[in-house]
Amino acid sequence: MKGDFTRITFNSSKHFSRVLMQQGRVQLDADWNEQAAILLHYLQALAADLIGPFGGPDPGCGFALTAQDTDFTIGPGHYYVDGLLCEVDRDKWSFFKQPDYPVSPDDKLPTTTLLAYLDVWERHLTALEENDIREVALGGPDTTTRAKVVWQIKVTDKQPDGRGGLGDLSRDEILRLWPNWPQAWDAQAACRLKVRLQPDQTSTDPCILPPTSAYRGPENQLYRVEIHAGGTLADDEPTFKWSRDNGSQVAAWLGNNEAGGLIVSNAYGFAAGQWIEITSDADDLLGRPGKFNQIVKVEGAALQLASAETFDEKVPRKIRRWDQQETEDLQLQAGVVPIAEGTTATDWIDLENGIQIQFQPDGSYRPGDYWLIPARATSGAIEWAGDPDNPDALPPFGIEHHYAPLWIVGVAADGKVTLDPKNDLRRKFNAIQ
C-alpha cells in the first residue's frame, strides 16, 4: 500500500485482539490502521474457518458462468475465497468486460478445454484512482485512502506442472489437483529479503544525531523496496526500486506542454535528477511495471524529462517518484536496480543512510511485491525482525493473491463457448434463511 503512513504495525503472530487508546496521547495513523487490520483479520479467518478455502451461499452464490457465443457472462452474488468476500453486483459483466481486469478486446479464448478460476487480491486506492475519496469542501487535500478487494476471472489450459492441455480431466480430478495450481502461480512470491544497518557507521557529531545512531537519515521514514521486473536470476533479469516515503509521492498526469514536459497535478516533491515511474490503472490491475524516465528539471507544474514521452490522452496516467540513484558501487538499469543475491558480508546492497538489503539465493520475484522498513532518526534504528546483527530473511509483505476454481470451459474450433452445469467447480453452502 503506497500511502503516506508512519508504518504498518499489524502482525497476526502477536495475536492482539484490539487497540486501546489512552487519554492525552498523540493519535497515530498506524494505531487506527492496526485496529482495522485486527478486526479484518478476525472476520476473514472466521469466514475461512466456517466456509473453507472457497464457497458461496445457496441461494445467492455468485460467479455462475453462462455461455454467450464466444464469451461468457458472470452471474451476480457472493463468493468467499480464503475468507475474502467477492461480490458481483450485476449480471452484465462478461469475461472480456470485467470491471477490474482490462482484457484486450482483440483477445480470444483458446480453442481448447480451459479452467476458469478466480484471482483475488487487495488493491490500495488513493484519491488519484478514486476521486470521490477527496472532500472538496476542504479545498483539495486528500484525507484517507481505501483498500479494495479485486476479483479477476482468468483461464488456463495448463496443468499445475506446466504441461499443456487439461485433457479429459474430470471435475473431481481437477478439484483434487486444485491445490497444486496456486503453488505454481506463486500465490506468495518465493523470495526473501534481509535488512540491516551498515556496521560501524556511527555519527560522531552529537549536534546532528546521537553518537550511537546507525541510521543516519535526518527524518523518520518508511522505506519501501518493491520488485519492478520479475522472474529468476537464472532465466530473467529481475530488478527492484525503492522509496523513502513508501512510494507515496505521486501525481496525476494532466498532459504535455509545448516542450514535451509532463504537466502534473502537483509537482511538489519532484526535483531534477530523480527517477519517475509512469503507470496507469491497467498496469496496476495487470500486475505489470510502468515505464521509467528521469527528470531533467521542474518548471512550475511541468516535469522536463531526459527523453520525450507521449501518451494516449484518453488513458489516465500516474507519475510516481522513486529514490534510487546511481553511484560508483551501484549501476542502474533503465532507472531501476538489478537484483543481486547472496549470503556473505559483501553481498549487501546499499540504499542510503546506512540501510542495507540482501536478497536471498534462489528467489522467484513478482512485480509489485514489496517490503517496508520503518527508519527512525530519533533512535537511529530500523524496525526489522531478528537480531540486528543477524536479521531475519522475510518474504514479501504483499501483494498476496488468493485463488479459487470456478468452471471447466469448453471452446470449440469456431470459438463458441460451452459450459456444462456438471462442470461447475464452485462449492456452495446453505444460506441461513
C-alpha positions in Angstrom: 0.0 0.0 0.0 1.7 3.1 -1.3 0.2 5.6 1.2 1.6 8.3 3.4 1.8 6.1 6.5 4.1 6.3 9.5 4.4 2.5 9.5 2.3 -0.7 9.2 2.2 -2.4 12.7 -0.3 -5.2 12.3 1.3 -8.6 12.9 -1.0 -11.6 13.2 1.6 -13.7 15.1 1.2 -11.3 18.1 -2.5 -12.2 18.5 -3.6 -8.8 19.5 -7.4 -8.6 19.9 -7.8 -4.8 19.9 -6.1 -1.4 20.1 -6.8 0.7 23.2 -6.5 4.5 23.0 -5.2 6.4 26.1 -6.2 9.8 27.2 -4.0 12.8 26.3 -1.9 10.9 23.8 -0.8 11.6 20.2 -3.0 9.9 17.7 -1.1 8.0 15.0 -2.4 6.6 11.7 -0.6 3.3 12.5 -2.8 2.6 15.6 -6.1 3.3 13.8 -5.0 1.2 10.8 -3.9 -1.7 13.1 -7.3 -1.7 14.8 -9.0 -2.1 11.4 -6.5 -4.8 10.4 -7.1 -6.8 13.6 -10.8 -6.8 13.0 -10.5 -7.6 9.4 -8.1 -10.5 10.1 -10.6 -11.9 12.6 -13.5 -11.7 10.2 -11.6 -13.3 7.3 -10.2 -16.0 9.5 -13.7 -16.8 10.8 -15.1 -16.9 7.3 -12.3 -19.2 6.1 -12.7 -21.5 9.1 -16.5 -21.8 8.5 -16.6 -21.8 4.7 -13.3 -23.3 3.8 -10.9 -22.1 1.1 -13.7 -21.1 -1.2 -17.5 -21.2 -1.3 -20.7 -19.3 -1.8 -24.2 -19.2 -0.2 -27.1 -21.1 -1.8 -29.2 -19.3 -2.8 -27.1 -16.2 -3.7 -23.9 -17.9 -4.9 -22.0 -15.6 -7.2 -19.9 -16.3 -10.3 -22.3 -18.6 -12.2 -21.0 -18.6 -15.7 -23.3 -18.6 -18.8 -22.0 -19.2 -22.3 -22.7 -16.3 -24.7 -21.3 -17.1 -28.2 -17.5 -16.6 -28.0 -17.7 -15.1 -24.5 -19.4 -15.9 -21.2 -21.3 -13.8 -18.6 -20.7 -13.7 -14.9 -23.7 -14.2 -12.6 -24.3 -11.9 -9.6 -24.0 -12.9 -5.9 -21.4 -13.5 -3.2 -18.4 -15.9 -3.1 -15.7 -16.2 -0.5 -12.0 -17.0 -1.2 -9.8 -17.6 1.8 -12.4 -15.5 3.8 -12.3 -12.6 1.3 -15.8 -11.6 0.1 -16.1 -11.3 -3.6 -19.2 -9.5 -4.9 -20.8 -9.4 -8.3 -23.4 -6.6 -8.2 -24.9 -7.1 -11.6 -25.1 -9.7 -14.3 -23.9 -7.6 -17.2 -20.2 -8.4 -16.7 -18.6 -10.8 -19.1 -15.1 -12.3 -19.3 -13.9 -9.6 -21.8 -15.6 -6.8 -19.9 -14.7 -7.4 -16.3 -14.7 -4.3 -14.0 -11.1 -4.8 -12.7 -9.5 -7.0 -15.4 -8.7 -5.0 -18.5 -8.7 -7.8 -21.1 -7.8 -6.7 -24.6 -10.9 -6.6 -26.8 -8.7 -8.3 -29.5 -8.1 -11.3 -27.3 -9.9 -14.6 -27.9 -10.3 -17.6 -25.7 -8.0 -20.5 -26.8 -9.9 -23.2 -28.6 -9.5 -26.0 -26.1 -10.6 -27.1 -22.6 -10.0 -24.3 -20.1 -10.1 -24.0 -16.3 -11.7 -20.7 -15.3 -10.6 -19.5 -11.9 -10.8 -16.5 -9.6 -7.7 -14.4 -8.7 -8.5 -12.3 -5.7 -6.3 -9.7 -4.1 -6.4 -6.4 -2.3 -5.6 -3.2 -4.1 -4.7 0.2 -2.5 -6.6 3.2 -3.8 -5.9 6.9 -3.3 -7.8 10.0 -4.4 -5.9 9.7 -7.8 -7.7 6.4 -8.6 -11.0 7.2 -6.7 -11.6 10.9 -6.7 -14.7 10.6 -4.5 -12.4 9.9 -1.6 -11.4 13.6 -1.6 -13.6 16.0 0.3 -13.9 19.0 -1.9 -15.1 21.2 1.0 -11.5 21.0 2.4 -10.1 22.7 -0.7 -8.5 19.7 -2.3 -6.3 17.7 0.1 -6.9 14.1 0.5 -7.5 12.7 4.0 -7.6 8.9 3.7 -7.1 6.1 1.3 -9.0 2.9 0.6 -8.3 -0.8 0.2 -10.4 -2.7 -2.3 -11.0 -6.4 -2.9 -10.3 -7.1 -6.5 -11.5 -10.2 -8.3 -10.5 -11.3 -11.7 -11.7 -14.3 -13.7 -8.8 -15.8 -15.6 -8.4 -19.0 -17.6 -5.6 -21.5 -18.1 -5.2 -24.5 -20.4 -2.1 -25.8 -18.5 -1.9 -28.3 -15.7 -0.1 -27.4 -12.4 3.2 -28.8 -13.6 3.1 -26.6 -16.7 2.1 -29.3 -19.2 -0.2 -28.0 -21.8 -3.8 -29.4 -22.1 -6.2 -30.4 -19.4 -7.1 -33.4 -21.5 -10.1 -35.3 -20.2 -9.6 -34.4 -16.6 -13.0 -34.7 -14.8 -14.5 -32.3 -12.4 -13.4 -34.4 -9.4 -9.9 -34.8 -10.7 -9.5 -31.0 -11.2 -10.7 -30.3 -7.7 -8.3 -32.9 -6.3 -5.4 -31.3 -8.2 -6.6 -27.8 -7.5 -4.2 -27.0 -4.5 -1.2 -27.5 -6.9 -2.3 -24.7 -9.2 -1.9 -21.8 -6.7 1.5 -23.1 -5.8 2.5 -23.0 -9.4 1.2 -19.4 -9.8 3.2 -18.1 -6.7 0.3 -17.1 -4.5 3.0 -15.7 -2.4 6.3 -15.0 -4.2 9.1 -17.3 -3.3 11.8 -14.8 -2.4 13.2 -13.4 0.8 14.9 -10.2 1.9 17.2 -9.3 4.8 17.6 -5.7 6.0 20.2 -4.3 8.4 22.1 -1.1 9.3 25.6 -1.0 8.0 28.0 -2.0 10.7 30.4 0.6 12.3 28.6 3.6 10.7 28.1 5.8 13.8 27.8 9.5 13.8 30.4 11.4 15.7 28.6 14.8 15.6 26.2 14.9 18.6 24.6 18.1 17.1 23.2 16.1 14.2 22.4 12.7 15.5 23.1 10.6 18.7 26.6 9.3 18.5 25.4 5.7 18.7 23.0 6.1 15.7 23.5 3.8 12.8 20.5 5.1 10.7 21.9 8.4 9.5 18.8 9.9 8.0 17.7 13.3 9.3 14.0 12.3 9.3 11.8 9.4 10.2 11.0 7.4 7.1 9.0 4.4 5.9 11.3 2.8 3.2 9.7 0.7 0.5 11.6 -1.9 -1.5 9.5 -3.1 -4.4 10.1 -5.6 -7.2 9.9 -3.9 -10.6 10.6 -6.7 -13.2 10.1 -10.2 -12.0 11.5 -13.7 -12.7 14.5 -15.5 -11.5 18.2 -14.7 -11.8 18.7 -17.9 -13.8 16.2 -17.1 -16.5 15.4 -13.4 -16.3 16.8 -10.0 -15.2 14.7 -9.1 -12.1 15.0 -5.6 -10.8 13.8 -3.5 -7.9 13.1 0.1 -7.0 12.9 1.8 -3.6 11.4 4.8 -1.9 12.0 6.5 1.4 8.3 7.6 1.5 6.6 4.3 0.8 6.2 5.3 -2.8 3.5 7.8 -1.8 5.0 10.7 -3.8 2.7 10.5 -6.8 0.8 13.0 -9.1 -1.7 12.7 -11.9 -0.6 13.3 -15.4 -2.6 16.2 -16.9 -1.0 16.4 -20.4 2.2 17.6 -22.1 3.5 21.2 -22.5 4.9 22.6 -25.8 8.4 21.5 -24.7 7.2 17.9 -24.2 7.3 18.0 -20.4 4.7 16.2 -18.3 2.2 18.5 -16.7 1.2 17.0 -13.3 -1.4 17.8 -10.7 1.2 18.6 -8.0 4.9 19.0 -8.7 5.8 19.3 -5.0 8.4 16.7 -4.1 9.7 16.2 -7.6 13.2 17.5 -8.5 15.9 17.3 -11.2 17.8 14.0 -11.2 15.0 11.9 -9.7 13.6 8.8 -11.4 9.9 8.6 -12.0 7.6 5.7 -13.0 4.8 6.4 -15.4 1.9 4.0 -14.8 -1.8 3.5 -15.3 -4.7 1.7 -13.7 -4.3 -1.0 -16.2 -0.7 -1.5 -15.1 -1.9 -1.9 -11.5 -4.6 -4.4 -12.4 -2.5 -6.5 -14.7 0.5 -6.6 -12.3 2.9 -5.1 -14.7 5.6 -2.4 -14.0 5.4 1.1 -15.5 8.0 2.9 -17.6 10.9 4.8 -16.0 12.2 8.2 -17.0 14.5 10.7 -15.4 13.6 14.3 -14.5 15.9 16.9 -16.1 14.3 19.9 -14.5 11.0 21.1 -12.9 9.3 24.2 -14.3 6.1 25.1 -12.4 3.8 22.1 -12.8 5.8 20.5 -15.6 8.5 17.8 -15.4 11.0 18.0 -18.2 12.4 14.5 -18.8 15.5 13.0 -20.3 13.5 11.6 -23.2 10.2 12.7 -24.5 7.0 10.8 -23.6 3.8 10.7 -25.5 0.6 9.0 -24.3 -3.0 8.4 -25.3 -4.8 11.3 -23.7 -7.8 9.1 -23.0 -5.9 6.9 -20.6 -5.2 8.4 -17.2 -1.6 8.2 -16.1 0.2 8.5 -12.7 3.7 9.8 -12.1 5.4 8.2 -9.1 8.7 9.2 -7.7 11.3 6.6 -6.6 14.6 7.4 -4.8 17.3 5.0 -6.2 20.3 6.8 -7.6 23.3 5.6 -9.5 26.6 5.5 -7.5 30.1 4.2 -8.1 29.1 1.0 -6.5 25.6 0.7 -7.9 24.7 0.9 -11.5 21.1 1.4 -12.5 19.4 -0.4 -15.4 17.0 1.9 -17.1 16.4 3.7 -13.8 15.9 0.6 -11.6 18.3 -1.6 -9.7 19.3 -5.1 -10.8 18.7 -7.7 -8.2 21.8 -9.5 -6.8 21.5 -12.4 -4.4 23.9 -13.5 -1.8 24.6 -14.5 1.8 28.1 -13.1 2.6 29.2 -9.8 4.2 30.0 -8.4 0.7 26.6 -9.2 -0.8 24.7 -6.3 0.8 23.1 -3.6 -1.3 23.3 0.0 0.0 20.1 2.1 -0.1 21.0 5.2 1.8 21.8 6.5 5.3 23.3 3.2 6.4 20.4 1.0 5.4 21.4 -2.2 3.5 19.4 -5.0 2.0 20.3 -8.5 0.8 18.2 -10.7 -1.4 18.5 -14.4 -0.5 19.5 -17.0 -3.1 17.2 -18.9 -5.5 14.4 -16.3 -5.3 11.5 -16.1 -7.7 10.3 -12.5 -8.0 6.9 -11.0 -8.9 6.3 -7.3 -10.0 4.6 -5.3 -7.3 5.7 -7.4 -4.3 7.3 -5.3 -1.6 8.9 -4.9 1.8 8.5 -2.0 4.3 11.3 -0.7 6.5 10.5 1.9 9.2 13.5 4.0 10.0 13.6 6.4 13.0 16.0 9.3 13.3 15.3 9.7 17.0 16.6 6.3 17.9 18.9 5.8 14.9 17.3 2.4 14.3 15.2 0.5 11.8 12.4 -1.9 12.6 13.1 -5.4 11.2 12.6 -8.9 12.6 15.5 -10.7 14.1 18.8 -9.8 15.7 20.2 -6.5 14.2 23.5 -8.4 13.6 21.6 -11.4 12.1 18.3 -10.1 10.7 15.6 -12.5 9.6 15.0 -13.3 5.9 11.4 -12.2 5.3 9.0 -13.0 2.4 7.3 -10.1 0.7 4.7 -8.2 2.8 2.4 -8.3 -0.2 0.8 -8.5 -2.7 -0.9 -11.8 -1.6 -3.1 -13.4 -4.2 -5.9 -15.9 -3.4 -7.3 -18.4 -5.9 -10.5 -20.5 -6.4 -11.6 -22.7 -9.2 -14.9 -21.8 -11.0 -15.7 -23.8 -14.0 -14.4 -26.1 -16.8 -14.9 -24.2 -20.0 -15.0 -25.7 -23.5 -14.1 -23.6 -26.5 -14.9 -25.1 -29.9 -12.8 -24.6 -33.1 -15.2 -21.8 -34.2 -14.6 -20.0 -30.8 -18.1 -20.9 -29.4 -18.1 -21.4 -25.6 -19.8 -24.3 -24.0 -20.5 -24.6 -20.2 -21.9 -27.8 -18.8 -23.6 -27.4 -15.4 -21.8 -30.7 -14.4 -18.5 -28.8 -14.8 -19.4 -26.2 -12.2 -16.5 -26.2 -9.7 -18.0 -23.9 -7.2 -18.7 -25.0 -3.6 -22.0 -24.0 -2.1 -23.3 -23.9 1.5 -26.8 -23.5 2.7 -27.6 -19.8 3.4 -29.4 -19.0 6.6 -33.0 -18.1 5.7 
